[in-house]
Amino acid sequence: MKSFHGKTAVVTGAASGFGLELSRLAARAGMNVVMADVQTDALERAAEEVRDAGAQVLARRTDVSKAGDVEALAEATTQRFGVPHLVFNNAGVGGGGLIWESSVKDWEWVLGVNLWGVIHGVRVFTPLMLEAAGNDPDYEGHIVNTASMAGLLNAPNMGVYNVSKHAVVSLTETLYQDLHLVTDQVDCSVLCPYFVPTGIHESHRNRPPELAAATKPTPSQMIAQAMSAKAVTSGKVTAAEVAQKVLDAVRDQRFYIYSHPQALGNVQTRLEDVVMGRNPSDPFAARPELGQQLRAALRQARGS
């Protein structure tokens, strides 16, 4: 995308983390900003800040796991600003624990937001963007889907989250290929951040009552929550820096966006395991003390 000024960005998960930072950058670049989030009070505060930065803002409470909410978001966007040029399918939640201990409601909540939220964003906005491209040879559109390094790796005790993010990577790689079959005017990227202080470790605050856990968290889920909180809050790369990487990738038409390129060595090892038919490598090979701590904590919790 050659220029952002005067164009429109739709951002989900816009009240915090990457979504809020990208909204701020979009405003500074002269874009109209559509901000969507499930947390109304935080969304209102964030939208007011972005308006104060000089942007035209449409703020709308949206549960991205619900098809109707995303469809209504698209309708409100087109009525206010027309077809958007940048869609950032970014809303996400965390989840962990031994994979067999995730309940049906755990799976429905995490996949609902992390995967179905992206599915709905792609399903609803892509046809609008393609139609705009067909009507205007100067139209440029770009979709960015937030996955994770957990979409390229498989850290233990994070199964439900890993599954959701691997699916987003697959979806977005397929979207890239499909778009390039039919147009040169609409492109896409996938964001694969590592540990960045975004508040995702506190995402359970927005878990809807109908998907609330029926029982107390298991020991493995509590261990996963504690380790995730420590890793996320101690991250050195900021959400603002990652948001700038997103905007740069859109400008440069770059598909893969990484917050921590140094972590790609682990990805290479995993892919070599796949190609060579090896059993999965130890994910803690570079930090064996972390693996020992996790193994000890889980075995102590199980009384073994």
KOLKE-619478 format. One record per residue (C-alpha): residue number from 1; y, x, z. Coordinates in nm, 2 decimals. Example, Ala and Ser with C-alpha at 12.3 -4.5 7.8 and 13.67 -1.06 7.14 Angstrom:
# KOLKE-619478
[1, [-0.45, 1.23, 0.78]]
[2, [-0.11, 1.37, 0.71]]
END
This chain:
# KOLKE-619478
[1, [0.00, 0.00, 0.00]]
[2, [0.31, 0.17, -0.12]]
[3, [0.56, -0.01, 0.10]]
[4, [0.55, -0.23, 0.41]]
[5, [0.91, -0.35, 0.42]]
[6, [0.94, -0.73, 0.37]]
[7, [0.56, -0.78, 0.38]]
[8, [0.35, -0.97, 0.63]]
[9, [0.09, -0.85, 0.87]]
[10, [-0.16, -1.06, 1.06]]
[11, [-0.29, -0.90, 1.38]]
[12, [-0.57, -1.03, 1.61]]
[13, [-0.60, -0.90, 1.96]]
[14, [-0.22, -0.85, 1.93]]
[15, [-0.13, -0.89, 2.30]]
[16, [-0.26, -0.54, 2.40]]
[17, [-0.42, -0.22, 2.28]]
[18, [-0.44, -0.14, 1.91]]
[19, [-0.32, -0.48, 1.82]]
[20, [0.00, -0.46, 2.01]]
[21, [0.07, -0.11, 1.90]]
[22, [0.02, -0.20, 1.53]]
[23, [0.25, -0.50, 1.58]]
[24, [0.52, -0.27, 1.71]]
[25, [0.47, -0.03, 1.41]]
[26, [0.47, -0.32, 1.16]]
[27, [0.80, -0.45, 1.31]]
[28, [0.96, -0.10, 1.28]]
[29, [0.84, -0.09, 0.92]]
[30, [1.02, -0.41, 0.84]]
[31, [0.72, -0.64, 0.82]]
[32, [0.69, -1.00, 0.93]]
[33, [0.43, -1.01, 1.21]]
[34, [0.17, -1.28, 1.29]]
[35, [0.04, -1.21, 1.63]]
[36, [-0.28, -1.38, 1.75]]
[37, [-0.46, -1.34, 2.08]]
[38, [-0.67, -1.56, 2.31]]
[39, [-0.46, -1.47, 2.62]]
[40, [-0.15, -1.69, 2.60]]
[41, [0.07, -1.53, 2.86]]
[42, [0.02, -1.18, 2.74]]
[43, [0.07, -1.29, 2.38]]
[44, [0.40, -1.45, 2.46]]
[45, [0.53, -1.14, 2.63]]
[46, [0.41, -0.92, 2.34]]
[47, [0.56, -1.15, 2.08]]
[48, [0.90, -1.15, 2.25]]
[49, [0.90, -0.77, 2.26]]
[50, [0.82, -0.75, 1.89]]
[51, [1.09, -1.01, 1.81]]
[52, [1.34, -0.80, 2.01]]
[53, [1.25, -0.51, 1.78]]
[54, [1.40, -0.72, 1.49]]
[55, [1.08, -0.86, 1.33]]
[56, [1.02, -1.22, 1.23]]
[57, [0.72, -1.32, 1.45]]
[58, [0.47, -1.60, 1.45]]
[59, [0.26, -1.60, 1.77]]
[60, [-0.04, -1.82, 1.79]]
[61, [-0.32, -1.85, 2.04]]
[62, [-0.64, -1.78, 1.86]]
[63, [-1.00, -1.76, 1.96]]
[64, [-1.14, -1.55, 1.67]]
[65, [-1.49, -1.65, 1.75]]
[66, [-1.40, -2.01, 1.64]]
[67, [-1.39, -2.07, 1.26]]
[68, [-1.13, -2.35, 1.31]]
[69, [-0.89, -2.13, 1.50]]
[70, [-0.89, -1.86, 1.23]]
[71, [-0.85, -2.12, 0.96]]
[72, [-0.55, -2.27, 1.15]]
[73, [-0.41, -1.92, 1.19]]
[74, [-0.43, -1.86, 0.81]]
[75, [-0.27, -2.20, 0.74]]
[76, [0.02, -2.13, 0.99]]
[77, [0.07, -1.79, 0.83]]
[78, [0.09, -1.91, 0.48]]
[79, [0.33, -2.19, 0.57]]
[80, [0.56, -1.96, 0.76]]
[81, [0.55, -1.64, 0.55]]
[82, [0.31, -1.69, 0.25]]
[83, [-0.01, -1.50, 0.19]]
[84, [-0.02, -1.19, 0.42]]
[85, [-0.05, -0.84, 0.28]]
[86, [-0.21, -0.67, 0.58]]
[87, [-0.48, -0.84, 0.79]]
[88, [-0.60, -0.65, 1.10]]
[89, [-0.92, -0.81, 1.23]]
[90, [-0.90, -0.63, 1.56]]
[91, [-0.98, -0.86, 1.86]]
[92, [-1.27, -0.72, 2.05]]
[93, [-1.46, -0.73, 2.39]]
[94, [-1.69, -0.49, 2.57]]
[95, [-2.04, -0.53, 2.69]]
[96, [-2.32, -0.31, 2.82]]
[97, [-2.64, -0.28, 3.02]]
[98, [-3.00, -0.23, 2.93]]
[99, [-3.05, -0.43, 2.60]]
[100, [-3.32, -0.66, 2.73]]
[101, [-3.10, -0.76, 3.02]]
[102, [-2.83, -0.91, 2.80]]
[103, [-2.84, -1.29, 2.83]]
[104, [-2.81, -1.54, 2.55]]
[105, [-2.45, -1.60, 2.67]]
[106, [-2.38, -1.23, 2.67]]
[107, [-2.49, -1.20, 2.31]]
[108, [-2.30, -1.51, 2.21]]
[109, [-1.98, -1.39, 2.37]]
[110, [-1.98, -1.03, 2.24]]
[111, [-2.11, -1.12, 1.89]]
[112, [-1.87, -1.42, 1.88]]
[113, [-1.56, -1.20, 1.92]]
[114, [-1.66, -0.86, 1.78]]
[115, [-1.86, -0.98, 1.48]]
[116, [-1.78, -1.34, 1.41]]
[117, [-1.41, -1.28, 1.46]]
[118, [-1.43, -1.02, 1.18]]
[119, [-1.65, -1.25, 0.97]]
[120, [-1.40, -1.53, 1.00]]
[121, [-1.10, -1.31, 0.92]]
[122, [-1.27, -1.18, 0.61]]
[123, [-1.40, -1.52, 0.50]]
[124, [-1.06, -1.69, 0.55]]
[125, [-0.81, -1.44, 0.44]]
[126, [-0.98, -1.25, 0.15]]
[127, [-0.97, -1.55, -0.09]]
[128, [-0.60, -1.60, -0.02]]
[129, [-0.53, -1.24, -0.09]]
[130, [-0.73, -1.24, -0.41]]
[131, [-0.56, -1.55, -0.53]]
[132, [-0.22, -1.39, -0.46]]
[133, [-0.33, -1.08, -0.65]]
[134, [-0.43, -1.29, -0.94]]
[135, [-0.09, -1.46, -0.95]]
[136, [0.12, -1.15, -0.90]]
[137, [0.04, -0.81, -1.05]]
[138, [0.26, -0.64, -0.79]]
[139, [0.08, -0.79, -0.49]]
[140, [-0.09, -0.54, -0.26]]
[141, [-0.33, -0.65, 0.01]]
[142, [-0.53, -0.46, 0.27]]
[143, [-0.78, -0.57, 0.54]]
[144, [-0.86, -0.34, 0.84]]
[145, [-1.16, -0.43, 1.06]]
[146, [-1.19, -0.27, 1.40]]
[147, [-1.54, -0.14, 1.46]]
[148, [-1.60, 0.16, 1.69]]
[149, [-1.78, 0.49, 1.70]]
[150, [-2.05, 0.27, 1.86]]
[151, [-2.08, 0.13, 1.51]]
[152, [-2.20, 0.48, 1.39]]
[153, [-2.39, 0.59, 1.70]]
[154, [-2.63, 0.42, 1.95]]
[155, [-2.54, 0.52, 2.30]]
[156, [-2.79, 0.39, 2.56]]
[157, [-2.71, 0.11, 2.80]]
[158, [-2.46, -0.04, 2.55]]
[159, [-2.69, -0.24, 2.32]]
[160, [-2.51, -0.56, 2.27]]
[161, [-2.18, -0.38, 2.20]]
[162, [-2.35, -0.13, 1.96]]
[163, [-2.51, -0.41, 1.76]]
[164, [-2.18, -0.59, 1.72]]
[165, [-2.00, -0.28, 1.60]]
[166, [-2.28, -0.16, 1.36]]
[167, [-2.26, -0.50, 1.20]]
[168, [-1.88, -0.46, 1.15]]
[169, [-1.92, -0.13, 0.98]]
[170, [-2.19, -0.27, 0.75]]
[171, [-1.97, -0.58, 0.68]]
[172, [-1.67, -0.37, 0.59]]
[173, [-1.85, -0.12, 0.38]]
[174, [-1.99, -0.41, 0.18]]
[175, [-1.65, -0.57, 0.16]]
[176, [-1.51, -0.24, 0.02]]
[177, [-1.78, -0.24, -0.26]]
[178, [-1.73, -0.61, -0.33]]
[179, [-1.36, -0.59, -0.35]]
[180, [-1.37, -0.30, -0.59]]
[181, [-1.59, -0.51, -0.82]]
[182, [-1.32, -0.77, -0.87]]
[183, [-0.98, -0.62, -0.81]]
[184, [-0.77, -0.31, -0.78]]
[185, [-0.50, -0.49, -0.57]]
[186, [-0.68, -0.56, -0.24]]
[187, [-0.85, -0.29, -0.04]]
[188, [-1.00, -0.25, 0.31]]
[189, [-1.07, 0.00, 0.58]]
[190, [-1.28, 0.02, 0.90]]
[191, [-1.14, 0.16, 1.22]]
[192, [-1.40, 0.35, 1.44]]
[193, [-1.22, 0.46, 1.76]]
[194, [-1.39, 0.64, 2.04]]
[195, [-1.27, 0.62, 2.40]]
[196, [-0.90, 0.52, 2.39]]
[197, [-0.71, 0.35, 2.68]]
[198, [-0.68, -0.01, 2.55]]
[199, [-0.79, -0.22, 2.83]]
[200, [-1.12, -0.32, 2.66]]
[201, [-1.31, -0.24, 2.97]]
[202, [-1.13, -0.54, 3.13]]
[203, [-1.21, -0.78, 2.85]]
[204, [-1.43, -1.00, 3.07]]
[205, [-1.11, -1.15, 3.21]]
[206, [-1.09, -1.36, 2.88]]
[207, [-1.46, -1.46, 2.88]]
[208, [-1.46, -1.84, 2.82]]
[209, [-1.61, -2.06, 3.10]]
[210, [-1.87, -2.20, 2.86]]
[211, [-2.01, -1.85, 2.80]]
[212, [-1.98, -1.73, 3.16]]
[213, [-2.28, -1.54, 3.29]]
[214, [-2.52, -1.76, 3.47]]
[215, [-2.62, -1.49, 3.71]]
[216, [-2.46, -1.19, 3.87]]
[217, [-2.44, -0.87, 3.66]]
[218, [-2.76, -0.66, 3.66]]
[219, [-2.74, -0.31, 3.81]]
[220, [-2.75, -0.16, 3.46]]
[221, [-2.46, -0.38, 3.35]]
[222, [-2.26, -0.28, 3.65]]
[223, [-2.34, 0.09, 3.58]]
[224, [-2.23, 0.04, 3.21]]
[225, [-1.90, -0.13, 3.33]]
[226, [-1.82, 0.16, 3.56]]
[227, [-1.90, 0.43, 3.30]]
[228, [-1.70, 0.25, 3.03]]
[229, [-1.40, 0.20, 3.26]]
[230, [-1.40, 0.57, 3.35]]
[231, [-1.44, 0.68, 2.99]]
[232, [-1.18, 0.44, 2.85]]
[233, [-0.91, 0.51, 3.11]]
[234, [-0.95, 0.88, 3.09]]
[235, [-0.91, 0.89, 2.71]]
[236, [-0.64, 1.13, 2.59]]
[237, [-0.57, 0.98, 2.25]]
[238, [-0.33, 0.68, 2.29]]
[239, [-0.35, 0.34, 2.13]]
[240, [-0.02, 0.40, 1.97]]
[241, [-0.16, 0.71, 1.80]]
[242, [-0.45, 0.52, 1.67]]
[243, [-0.23, 0.24, 1.54]]
[244, [-0.03, 0.50, 1.34]]
[245, [-0.36, 0.63, 1.19]]
[246, [-0.43, 0.27, 1.08]]
[247, [-0.10, 0.23, 0.91]]
[248, [-0.13, 0.57, 0.75]]
[249, [-0.48, 0.48, 0.62]]
[250, [-0.35, 0.16, 0.47]]
[251, [-0.07, 0.35, 0.29]]
[252, [-0.31, 0.61, 0.17]]
[253, [-0.60, 0.37, 0.08]]
[254, [-0.84, 0.56, 0.31]]
[255, [-1.15, 0.37, 0.42]]
[256, [-1.28, 0.54, 0.74]]
[257, [-1.03, 0.57, 1.02]]
[258, [-1.13, 0.78, 1.32]]
[259, [-0.95, 0.84, 1.65]]
[260, [-1.17, 1.14, 1.74]]
[261, [-1.30, 1.32, 1.43]]
[262, [-1.46, 1.57, 1.65]]
[263, [-1.72, 1.31, 1.75]]
[264, [-1.86, 1.30, 1.39]]
[265, [-2.10, 1.58, 1.47]]
[266, [-2.30, 1.33, 1.67]]
[267, [-2.29, 1.09, 1.37]]
[268, [-2.42, 1.36, 1.14]]
[269, [-2.71, 1.43, 1.38]]
[270, [-2.80, 1.06, 1.38]]
[271, [-2.79, 1.04, 1.00]]
[272, [-3.00, 1.35, 0.97]]
[273, [-3.25, 1.19, 1.21]]
[274, [-3.27, 0.89, 0.98]]
[275, [-3.30, 1.10, 0.66]]
[276, [-3.56, 1.34, 0.80]]
[277, [-3.76, 1.07, 0.98]]
[278, [-3.71, 1.23, 1.32]]
[279, [-3.71, 1.04, 1.65]]
[280, [-3.36, 0.97, 1.77]]
[281, [-3.19, 1.27, 1.91]]
[282, [-3.07, 1.29, 2.27]]
[283, [-2.71, 1.14, 2.27]]
[284, [-2.62, 1.35, 2.57]]
[285, [-2.73, 1.69, 2.42]]
[286, [-2.38, 1.82, 2.44]]
[287, [-2.32, 1.67, 2.79]]
[288, [-2.66, 1.68, 2.96]]
[289, [-2.50, 1.61, 3.30]]
[290, [-2.40, 1.26, 3.18]]
[291, [-2.75, 1.18, 3.07]]
[292, [-2.89, 1.30, 3.40]]
[293, [-2.64, 1.08, 3.59]]
[294, [-2.71, 0.77, 3.39]]
[295, [-3.09, 0.82, 3.41]]
[296, [-3.08, 0.88, 3.78]]
[297, [-2.85, 0.58, 3.84]]
[298, [-3.07, 0.34, 3.64]]
[299, [-3.40, 0.46, 3.79]]
[300, [-3.25, 0.43, 4.14]]
[301, [-3.14, 0.08, 4.06]]
[302, [-3.49, 0.00, 3.94]]
[303, [-3.65, 0.16, 4.25]]
[304, [-3.84, 0.41, 4.04]]
END
